[in-house]
Amino acid sequence: MQPVPMPAAREREDAMTIYDRSSRFSKNLWLTLAMFIIFAVVFVMYVQAEKQIDHSLETRLQSFLLADELRQSSDDLSRMARSYVTTDNPIYKQYFQEILDIREGKKPRPVDYHNIYWDLVLTDGRRPRPDSGQTIALLELMRQAGFTDQELAKLAEAKANSDALTDTEHAAMKLVESAPPATEADRIKASRMLSDEHYHQAKADIMRPINELYQIINQRSLDAVHTATATASLLRAAFIAFGVLLVVLLWRSYRVLHTTLGGSVDNLQKHIARLGSGDFERPIPVGEGMKNSVMAWLSETQAKLAQLDNEHKQDEAKNQRLTQLYAALSQCNQAIVRSNNEAELFAQICRDAVIFGGMKMAWIGMLDEPSKKVRPIACYGSGTEYLDGINISVDEHDPAGRGPTGISMREDRPFWCQDFQHDPVTAVWHERGSTYGWKASAALPLHKNGAVIGVFTLYASGIDFFDEPARNLLDEMVMDIDFALNNFEREAQRNHAENALAESHNLLQTIIDTAPISIFWKDKQCQYMGCNPAFARDAGEASLNNIIGKNDFQLCWKEHAELYQADDQQVMATGIAKLAYEQLITTPDGKITWLRTSKVPLQNQASEVTGVLGVSEDITEQKQAEEHIQYLANFDPLTGLPNRTRLNDHLKYALGLAKRTNGQLALMFLDLDRFKDINDTLGHSVGDALLVELAKRLRATVYKEDTVTRLGGDEFIFLLPGTEARAAAHVAQKLLDAIAEPFRIEHYDLTLTASIGIALYPGDGDDLETLSKSADIAMYRAKQEGRHSFCFFTPEMHARLARNLQLVSALRQALNLGQFEIHYQPQVSIADGRIIGAEALLRWRHPELGTVSPAEFIPVAEDSGLILPIGEWVLRCAVRQAKAWLETGLAPLIMAVNLSVVQFRHPDLPKLVTRILDEEGLPPEYLELELTEGVAMQNPQGAIDVMNNLHECGIRMSIDDFGTGYSSLSYLKKFKVYKLKIDQSFVRDISTDPEDKAIVIAVISLARSLGLKTIAEGVETAEQLAFLRNQGCNEMQGYLFSKPLPAEQFEALLKRDTD
């Protein structure tokens, strides 16, 4: 709207109004500045008053400290004199003189002297504080501190009395420091001089003026503090009053300025900046009552500039529109020449129409004949998401076919929509068009061989955009596109067959050439027709052509040629593939390699076998890993000696032989005495080196047919077949003598001793377990008898067995008497630290025996058969607790329950577990049964059957203490388990023991390759956790996160973890 010119008189009146407002603002501003200065001065005075309060308080404190120092020095002198008289130690006399010298200013004062008590000074003369370097008498220091004459008089009186008392103290010390040693009478006399009534009266004469001094100082300092406080309060009130006045004046100045400007300064600056940048479109709003303000003048200026700018833009838009359309037509012709296919052309046409033709959006759609729908295949510009899922038809009876695109294709003519937002044909798309800023549109049909095949649709940002010149240019552009489409049609028909064949061949060749495994194919005469580079490399040939036409007898693996050709002929003769069989070969460079090979017959179109296709994969590393794990499972990685698993095999064989021949054998347990001291003092590297040398010496001491085993740490077991008591004693003594010989490890000369326990078959036991227990008991008896000796197992050692009988008797009643309880230890995800499971652990508290360790009563329960009812009770309680936590809304977790060997062997185990789950209502996927590796390997086939039954019921199984048993990989892959638990004996020293590290890494790698999870138990340090996380271990449990907890405490922990 054109603004009405303002009369000159009105302009002058408005100018005067603004001037008056400006004058008011200036006056108010000066008044505000003066008030601010007054406010600042009052603030400074107030701050000084507060500082005066602090100074008064500090002076009060310092006065009391100095007065207290005089009293303290008198007490210190008395203590030094009495200590000297009592002990005759000259150091106290020295301290006595130092106290006087410091008080008189003859020696430098120590730092914080008022905090020093001379009776705490060490007898070696050391001082608890360094010297300050300041030599000043105490009275002078008090005078500098501002003490009054009255106060100094009191101090002088107290010091004079103290000096007089020092004469008595000097006399007492002189009495006991005479040339001949002081007699007891002299010492008693001196002590009386320092504690009689006269001495105490002199002490009181010192304390009286000091106490009067305290009262004078207290009154003086309190008066100063009160005066400073009153002054500060007065200035604080003035500061608040002037502050309120300053705020009122600032608010008044702001209101006057706001009325003059017609708005805020920021708003005015924003509008001026907008006009300066050439933005004249948006009017500047003027508030009510602000018509004579600066903002009102600026609004009128904007209206005039907007009118001029709009007229200029209309003229420019017409010229630019034609220029852009000519540029788009030129780019279209270039795209027709450069494009190789329709998709490339259509994408370029849409892009050029928007970038060069000035369109908001352009798209090309193709007609789908069966459905009569238009499918967009290219688009560019603002609002292309409008095409997602769009439904456009060419059927006039379909509402989706009544828009510009449908009409254009159906009637084979351009459709021009000059006002998109108000044309009834586009009513369905008005809302979307408004969102994307579409004001006009055009739809032009595309032809191939004279038939309509698609449509070219454009959207513009201005009404009446498609005038006569624009329509002519777009018609010409569409004709050029039709010409290009006809050419593409002819070219496509020619290239289609060639491209299909070439693509198929290239794909197959790429797969063969880039495959990391060896691929080859032979004819019916077993001659190579081709191979990939990986096969040529394994054959030791630099070129593929060197292999084609040859047979296996002509290549590097001549010794395997007959076997290879037999496999080829079998596959070709039977027409049946031979899959994934393993072979051991020697490569051209002499390397032993394991291969996993598969061969399938090649057939022609008539299904006749024409050759054989083979694929080979190098699995040497996998085999080596399996062999390494097998070695670690049977031998000690540090010393190379057999481990417990290997010993068990040898002992079973030796016992069987001894029983058949009525022979004898000896089993000896050897434990090094105080070996831990070497590790603690010299380090584990020296300890490990010592164990290696010791193992060599032990192995050399016994016969070849004897078995020397390291259990771990510093424990060794010797199996001596065909050995009776005298020979066993002889061997034991030889071992002790060999161990006693010094060892030279690095630059240390080390000497060891050991204790040996001996058990004989058949006297001390006729099975592995009894002999082991007897030898172990005897070994501990040897340690009790003084170490570095050997001891035979004797009947009186059966006292331990009495303990077992006592436990059996107590166990029979423990379940009925409610002496058992279950603790739960969290199992945590290493990845995110969440609690994902719990292991149920049995605890036994007996009223007389106390807390009995599971390691002690579980074996007893297994031997007595009581483990079955106890195990069922544990399983039911754990399942019931898991169900209770699930019902309270806590995060679901896996409840892990250990199975003993007796439970696992029971034929009704699967039925028992499923019955408990059904009765308690816990889904089976929340229960995990843990089985030790040794239990599973006692009867592998039976274990497989039980695991299969439990697996079919949906119950999880895991292997506990993995790595401590047989570690049979052939059976492990058949077990229906999903998790391996790494034994804590390996986890304990992974931060320091390279052998334990190797075992843990191997177990994690094996589990990962078998698709199993791993959990480490006994994790107690952050270093252990970091190592396990780096190796990819999935879960952990141990005291680092939490010890086993009762159900209530575990539930609280679980709630905190969930929160």
Steps between C-alpha positions, in 0.01 A plus 500: 500500500642844400574709817329845527753791509516677838441881508800717584343636820434148619859402428633797701267411789620139502861617486447721805336207679801280438736783608313539831528127559872508422554789748317308772716197429825705526402656832401166644822344372721762678302456821546124476876540445530722810304246703729221377809693617343548846409133503860399415644725775265355763587148381875567544442638850288197588772262381758686710273471805470124450878477471532697827283237671730227368806696614356543849426129527848412374661741751291342778615152402865605468491667843371183663762288320787720618367510856457124492858461375635658823294257706606209277871592524478493882339155486760376248787622726351311796464180295854522365645558849304211652592268206867584545489442878320167448699360204831688525479528120688817392268543201228631734737756647582609147127534423461700823764752391360519144156589636651788704711620205201502263286689755780757558561541125848346508412221256277496189140409562378174337213520253160491679678505835179520702408151372827333613508292817854429601422171669416355156842582351694184410797404709725509195473879498278531195257793497137466397509850336772683300641830626329816375824703519330761726676583831274716717413494868149394590424835679621693197283287274200578722585872492503488117167321505341811656464397861407794730724622781272338757521167313879528463530567874313176574723316254815645655382393844431146381833479319689635805338232717585237236863616486516475880366146481768404248762567771339227712491268196867577424591418859315166484671402174839608635450274801487189280774600249796515741821328396448168689178314414208644687380298793143393537464746788613788277253396232215482756597842636506650153162348423352651818636841403296473180179379662478642853252759621743787445544396137125476441448844661759645263318336214173654614668846515575456128151385402315774696615802292461289180138426593441873571661573164251264328209697647643840394574374146157344472324826593721717273463275194125456548455878512693535172294228332170651617600846373599363157180295480279801574675704229462217246128461578440873441688492168318180397165672544619801299635267228161325467309830492718654228483171306119511497508864380747407226273219375200738494695758296627234258145373444378860440779563245415176321132593469579849360745352245250231398228765436738715290621212284160334470643162608812334637846593370555144383171500307581838339851382404358180353259690272769748390735210419224327303432810291873546449527147363226571244212319672198726440225238488391471861338813650638641822234484776438816707352470847199694627588854606836485314398684178747785563789273588814409307346158427202666327729700272690183414172319417398768248842484335469122467160523329630738236810289434288180473280654230800601290671164548190302400465682171866440424477129581200443273690635202808294587297181550355511151840539340662241726224244436558504125878496548476197732270311261738559209786377721298192599425424134868528415596272789229254393653472153845444651359233732343321202842486332692391815254257662532127441158389622156621600567507874808718456313730260191534716705581811697765309185652343335537845818649644540748212133605521550598865854638492491677161124532435409654835246231596429407863478130420489280190431130460451245223260209535455192279171325425454147638262349242354212706398721793450826306708671770772762457823403677753782578852403385692829520458820699691800624431808710308603809221264609612178330377309805152591371548219247555230765207260468310735266197351321445641145288327237411563134152355547241781486266299727766483769517812724880467485479553121323837503802714578732684257728194448214260428325743264822574308579133438145391432425784253858517362531876548681740730308611807583850629391589855577872554361524856572173678349605836159595354454272198223244579690232302782515758274530807622169644861629503440858623627428852821336378554768238472768767762318710751490215421847360349384168303776322473356145554162329525342157466138379630407151463147349810305387493271194690200369429394144197729502334349811466674837731323745549758771463856620729795581355697793635834627414728793577875511506752782296775330142536378464522119856373468430309176430785255502458122880516449553255788247252360665507157844429647369210712320347197829510312681337793250211512538436125878473548445253786269289276771484235754379757263232632459351151880480464537334841242240403696393196834498685359306794379218284845458350695503826266296715621156400869593505481658844314209657762252383796716600361572845443134573852406396665788689312422820604138500862583416517763776373256759754238397797739479438673834405196707753446785463122467637276224259427211576265208318297237610194297379308197411131494869409452577677830693774322467856625281723283535805727556633850507823695814691618475355851529144362794595277677651801451184707628293205817710486427631149534866406253481210163334456605386152771280653227285658246468217536166316701336778392230743588452867799279420659798322457745790689541827288256699591189302488282812132589542405478130366146512271584793377819331418323172321222686278764664436664161406171333270407790313830473470476119400134507231534767386852421495562879692785659770429757478779754723643774755222546840577653843426352857549616742610223851640460527830309782570247699682769478197733229637726253249649148622425151382591234541228123471513389403147164465325448361149181502288436361149477735199212428261398621156149588385429130446586431866810307394804521728777687319745557783537594863502835689703523819536747787779478763545705817813520716401403858854467638459778757178346629672162537794661680264676737326171579836328557614785725186480713539122518858548619395756761232259620753222565830671577618782721584789264784626721701181568371269229418236762170308484213661687232342719300378201801314361584366844148361541539303177838358604380420852193316374721290275755434775229401751342266251835336430583472872164338574544245224858410602465540878767766470567817694533868419573821685336841464696793640382858554783757503448860610779758510556666837449876506523535124265798523780697669708476181216631286428780745860615535662425163198510273299246303748492212770361731248263657394367161858451387570314825200270442625419149844402629345308788280303260805396298680388815198305628450329165866398493484358854234233434475218248367551150188295568415713804258792454587847629204739506463866588161586647562873488687743720766309691327159526625188324375138495714192430354168382745216554370169357635178653641679804479381860560696822881472517544600137252786540695630799819477297347697213357759742841554656661530157243764412565693820874485439457617142279786605741605775780559245528878434339645190662776295217716364611819324745644755340336804616187682182345636448206736174309531349246733190289453255280688393165354204282587500134389205265455546134401273269309322295620555580867402867493228474240397306195360780284610834369304713743605313816868491408496871413338589832743280693805651329367851555440434871849355536653801325335739744623284786853538362461877503372488857804295604749764392502506120768371262409144579277223376226319682306180429126492546412320825173381654500774761460748220148376466400767746401705202264226400333536839428858406334379183280262700404784729403706200294217352306464824435874517406519134222244547319743730606832348227514238216422745638742760520787251875547536554559128465833324573619150707800405498647151801641319429738209608407148574821312522592132852630433373713210267727701542398866137385542401209722373230262507196724567354842675185620330322791761402764418276798603605854483281815491649850514229768429598864806309624729471197446860396511598134618196304669567165327357190840370392490277811141382522408471130744210437372334818142540382589352163673201657208434736226548240350789694574731209179388323245642752726798571544567128124478441440747786759742358350474151145561626600796719698661218215454250245633750717805571549572129123482449441736795743760359335467160154565648618811689584665166877479526702454184499133388819310584641152452517290818806273489502184718794259530448128445716245679617182334246296704212719386611492137521121499148459641269374224206715614691831486311643194164406651596650836606831344190534281271407792651771722471757222135410444413505870669833564383656170842618373554496120787261419700763313575672834677192645860403431656176628879503548695179453873462562709384208627197689148377579397527136805309377463204735230365269492724190225315316279491807566870555396572141171314551418684824590836348286427195201422725547820701556703184172374353327629813641848433750492789842659456819305574851633562840342569645610836876517579584459130863419437556304821371171357557308178403783262403246233407710198348205315238462773474871586351581160234230559395630840183711502657785694495871433764625743848411630600617849872574533629362829619756755835320529578635152346843563682560829845566347418613145649840579841347579512139377554464120390134512166589658462775241559251221242258639233770542563638149478150352174419681336828390616448142374140498161601642463776244580264212241253632237771544507477880503772766768523768478605864799547731465421869706634789559846347637712782702783340444767236808371313342156466176656373683719246688197363179296468322790327785539250491128418125506433376312807123546530428480875668499842432435867715557804573722797592793271125548446347325801547208735219242529206664678184384677182535296392829664836670443522365145154636424603845626814482284291399199262793554791745516644352182160534325462863615 
